[in-house]
Amino acid sequence: MDRRHFLETVGAAGAAAVLPWPRGVPRLARRADHIDRIGLQLYTLRNLMQVSVERTLSEVAQVGYKEVEFAGYFNRPPRNIKQLLDDNGLTSPSAHISMDDIRGLWTRRLDDAAEIDHKYLVVASVPDPEMASVEAIKRLADTLEKAADDAREYHIKLAYHNHDAEFVKLGDKTKYELLLEAANPDKLLMEMDIYWITKGGGDPLYFWARWPDRFQMVHVKDAGPAPQYQMEDVGKGTIDWVKLFSHHKEAGIKHYFVEHDNPPEPLQDIKTSYDYLKNLEF
């Protein structure tokens, strides 16, 4: 019996010993968890999206994906994006944005997000000076909290996406820890990129245990062995997905977005990752 199943025991009333399992009676397996709606970060297919948004979204849906996360709309108006999603049986819970969006066209970005029906907007990255010191991180947290207040008016949540630079230490804490501590958990969520935290030397389970329910989205992409940590399709690398995702309730994960920054064969690569996750039990 492997880790995904447990043995049901039968106890006799008032007896301290466990009775042996009756011969010929099948044991009941624990209902394993799995990912109901596998998502894709469309940055993975950005070159194809530039050629044809319509064809690319259709091909994503044909693979079996149910959710997509945008990284730009490729000059398409939000109404058109929403129609394409509906036509292909897709939803888009989330989209990536920049700090320039927040500091510039924030109201417009929120209007567009609401029309497409995003539930989250995610800061994809920040310039290095934004996290160069403890004081800078506190200022960043304050800026993000104010943006989150605006987003809340649209029933949209704000989140932050990490790379590996956040796991450099300032003193005795990583930049990621400092941001988590500085930002109000009711205002700023985190989209954990599991590849980048692995490359940065962080442990997802540590963060999920210390800040439970803060990580409602994850980027799912695999890593080869150290020290190169070559990016791989999901299931082709060294990350123990069963171990990680068995803690999904503690982390608060609601959305799983496959991503590969530079896939050699984009459509085949997203299918390889999808097929692995479709059959994954944890």
BAPAZA-556745 format. One record per residue (C-alpha): x, z negated, y. Coordinates in Angstrom, 3 decimals. Each point is the difference from the previous one (the first is absolute). Layout:
N
      east        up     north
         X         Z         Y
...
REM end
This chain:
282
      east        up     north
     0.000     0.000     0.000
     1.566     1.048     3.292
    -0.118    -1.611     3.430
    -3.291     1.664     0.900
    -1.991    -1.884    -2.606
    -0.631    -3.621    -0.800
    -1.190    -1.805    -3.129
    -3.408    -1.589     0.238
     0.042    -3.431    -1.613
    -2.842    -1.745    -1.742
    -0.169    -3.767     0.291
    -1.956    -2.360    -2.181
    -2.080    -2.549     1.869
     1.823    -3.275     0.165
     2.970     1.346    -1.930
     3.500     0.149     1.435
     1.176     2.883    -2.187
    -0.825     3.684     0.576
    -1.791     1.645    -2.901
     1.609     3.126    -1.502
    -1.462     3.319     1.102
    -2.591     1.185    -2.572
     1.261     2.852    -2.122
    -1.648     3.323     0.714
    -1.215    -1.021     3.464
     1.635     2.096     2.759
     1.730    -1.823     2.821
    -1.309     0.675     3.493
     2.432     1.598     2.430
     0.254    -1.158     3.598
    -1.484     2.565     2.350
     3.103     1.443     1.625
     0.089     0.725     3.708
     0.609     3.535     1.175
    -0.149     2.029     3.203
    -3.491     1.380     0.515
     0.787     2.270     2.963
     3.549     1.325     0.170
     1.078     1.121     3.463
     2.636     2.325     1.406
     1.976    -0.230     3.235
    -0.181     3.580     1.269
     3.482    -0.165     1.520
     1.015     0.883    -3.567
    -1.616     3.439     0.481
     0.746     0.488     3.690
     1.537     3.448    -0.513
    -3.065     1.183    -1.901
    -2.311    -1.589     2.576
     1.711     2.036     2.712
    -0.864     3.179    -1.902
    -3.595    -0.866    -0.938
    -1.768    -3.316     0.401
    -3.034     1.346    -1.875
     1.901     1.187    -3.067
     2.208    -3.084    -0.131
    -2.899    -2.482     0.089
    -1.771     2.039    -2.674
     3.071    -0.137    -2.244
     0.350    -3.752     0.563
    -3.595    -0.514    -1.089
     0.465     2.232    -3.045
     2.844    -2.234    -1.206
    -2.444    -2.907     0.030
     0.873    -1.900     3.155
    -2.950    -1.656     1.732
     1.659    -1.309     3.166
     2.512     1.411     2.458
     2.005    -1.516     2.816
     0.763     2.323     2.886
     3.284     0.349     1.870
    -1.199     2.327     2.730
    -3.007     2.328     0.032
     1.862     3.317     0.377
    -1.893     1.023     3.136
    -3.379    -0.455    -1.638
    -2.756    -1.844     1.906
    -1.350    -3.152    -1.641
    -3.398     1.572    -0.728
     1.710     2.763    -1.997
     2.148    -2.525    -1.877
    -3.073    -2.046    -0.931
    -1.829     3.097    -1.221
     2.951     1.047    -2.174
     0.141    -3.462    -1.520
    -3.711     0.080    -0.773
     0.239     3.502    -1.466
     2.683    -1.169    -2.440
    -1.492    -3.354    -0.959
     2.802    -1.870     1.768
     0.100    -2.951     2.355
     2.765    -0.980     2.373
     0.182    -3.758     0.399
     3.175     0.168     2.053
     2.275     2.024     2.280
     3.499    -0.517     1.327
     0.641    -0.294     3.719
     2.977    -0.632     2.266
     0.761    -2.542     2.687
    -0.346     2.866     2.484
    -3.616     0.331    -1.127
    -0.612    -3.667     0.722
     1.718     0.107     3.373
    -1.419     3.357     1.029
    -3.124     1.549    -1.454
    -1.287    -3.081    -1.803
    -3.674     0.402     0.906
     0.069     3.635    -1.090
     1.671    -0.909    -3.285
    -2.664    -2.621    -0.627
    -2.790     2.447     0.829
     1.435     2.551    -2.443
     0.495    -2.623    -2.708
    -3.584    -1.180     0.325
    -1.339     3.554    -0.286
     2.036     0.621    -3.167
    -1.103    -3.412    -1.295
     3.430    -1.574    -0.372
    -0.114    -3.718    -0.688
     3.691    -0.570     0.799
     2.599     1.389     2.362
     3.580    -0.651    -1.046
     3.105    -0.095     2.170
     2.299     2.238    -2.032
     3.269    -1.253     1.511
     1.451    -1.377     3.215
     3.179     0.865     1.907
     2.948    -2.262    -0.840
    -0.052    -1.878     3.344
    -3.534    -1.230    -0.754
     1.454    -2.202    -2.761
     3.526    -0.581     1.276
    -0.454    -3.742     0.594
    -2.354    -2.871    -0.664
    -1.300     0.297     3.555
    -0.575     3.753    -0.396
    -1.991    -0.582    -3.181
    -2.184    -2.548     1.785
    -0.672     2.540     2.745
    -0.816     2.627    -2.616
    -2.415    -2.386    -1.707
    -1.712    -0.670     3.323
    -0.380     3.733     0.672
    -1.424     0.611    -3.471
    -2.429    -2.894     0.300
    -1.404     1.412     3.239
    -0.346     3.423    -1.630
    -1.738    -1.656    -2.949
    -2.501    -1.582     2.382
    -0.858     3.466     1.310
    -0.266     1.403    -3.528
    -2.345    -2.776    -1.038
    -2.541     1.306     2.495
    -0.114     3.147    -2.151
    -0.156    -2.000    -3.260
     3.532     1.173    -0.772
     2.868    -2.203    -1.200
     3.614     0.418     1.108
     2.878    -0.150    -2.472
     3.789     0.429    -0.055
     1.962     2.171    -2.458
     3.549    -0.987    -0.932
     3.178     1.843    -0.824
     3.202    -1.672    -1.213
     1.313    -0.989     3.456
    -2.517    -2.859     0.195
     1.875    -1.830    -2.747
     3.132    -0.487     2.059
     0.351    -3.647     0.988
    -0.011    -1.444     3.488
     1.401    -3.457    -0.635
    -1.441    -1.366    -3.224
    -3.126     2.188    -0.085
    -0.640     3.704    -0.420
    -1.615     1.993     2.783
    -2.999     0.460    -2.269
    -0.451    -3.755    -0.372
     0.329    -0.471     3.739
    -2.698     2.587     0.688
    -2.312    -1.556    -2.580
     0.488    -3.399     1.604
    -0.365     1.235     3.576
    -3.157     2.076    -0.428
    -3.422    -1.534    -0.483
    -1.082     0.742    -3.603
    -3.562     0.530     1.198
     1.225     2.833     2.215
     2.942     1.713    -1.712
    -0.014     1.027    -3.643
     2.918     1.497    -1.905
     0.226     3.225    -1.968
     2.875    -0.713    -2.357
     2.135     2.965    -0.995
     1.242    -1.140    -3.390
     2.799     2.548    -0.165
     1.507    -1.039     3.326
    -0.274    -3.718    -0.623
     1.753     0.566    -3.336
     2.780     1.957     1.665
     0.269    -2.661     2.704
     0.506    -2.753    -2.564
    -3.347    -1.726     0.532
    -2.361    -1.333    -2.645
    -3.673     0.953     0.390
    -1.123    -2.988    -2.061
     1.684    -2.417     2.410
    -1.895     1.432     2.956
    -3.310     0.237    -1.857
     0.236    -3.646    -1.053
     0.986    -1.261     3.444
    -2.442     2.180     1.974
    -2.903     0.638    -2.395
    -2.739     2.470     0.929
     2.166     1.515     2.743
     0.904     3.172    -1.914
    -3.192     2.021    -0.319
     1.862     3.297    -0.450
     3.144     1.000    -1.876
     2.113     3.134    -0.186
     0.737     0.756    -3.617
     3.200     1.891    -0.639
     2.705    -0.700    -2.511
     3.719    -0.694     0.324
     2.904     0.905    -2.233
     2.704    -2.549    -0.803
     2.211    -1.652     2.594
     1.960     0.702     2.067
    -1.400     3.463     0.758
    -3.690    -0.879    -0.531
    -0.874     3.672    -0.240
    -3.689     0.541     0.783
    -1.954     0.944    -3.118
    -3.528     0.861    -1.030
    -1.970    -3.077    -1.000
     0.839    -1.019    -3.546
     3.324     1.860    -0.015
     2.081    -2.755     1.600
     0.872    -3.626    -0.565
    -2.790    -1.892     1.809
    -2.129    -2.156    -2.297
    -3.474     1.016     1.158
    -1.821    -2.096    -2.588
     1.804    -3.128     1.148
    -0.666     0.720     3.667
    -3.600     1.124    -0.200
    -0.985    -2.889    -2.242
     0.252    -1.946     3.283
    -2.255     2.404     1.908
    -2.681    -2.612     0.644
     2.509    -2.418     1.474
     1.406     2.714     2.257
    -3.476     1.152     1.008
     0.623     3.669    -0.887
    -3.001     2.253     0.555
     1.645     3.429     0.324
     2.874     1.587    -1.933
     1.593     3.055     1.641
     2.471     2.093    -1.986
     2.814     1.346     2.157
     3.215     1.956    -0.441
     1.959     0.724     3.170
     1.717     3.127    -1.316
    -1.645     1.148    -3.245
     1.849     2.838    -1.767
    -3.266     1.492    -1.315
    -2.708    -1.516     2.211
    -3.153     0.879    -1.942
     1.563    -0.727    -3.375
     1.521    -3.224     1.303
    -3.303    -1.361     1.292
    -1.600     0.846    -3.367
     2.768    -1.789    -1.909
    -0.523    -3.138     2.081
    -3.778     0.242    -0.250
     0.051     0.381    -3.785
     2.218    -3.043    -0.351
    -2.159    -2.193     2.225
    -3.247     1.219    -1.545
     1.133    -1.385    -3.354
     1.669    -3.143     1.343
    -1.509    -3.322    -1.067
     1.155    -3.316     1.394
REM end
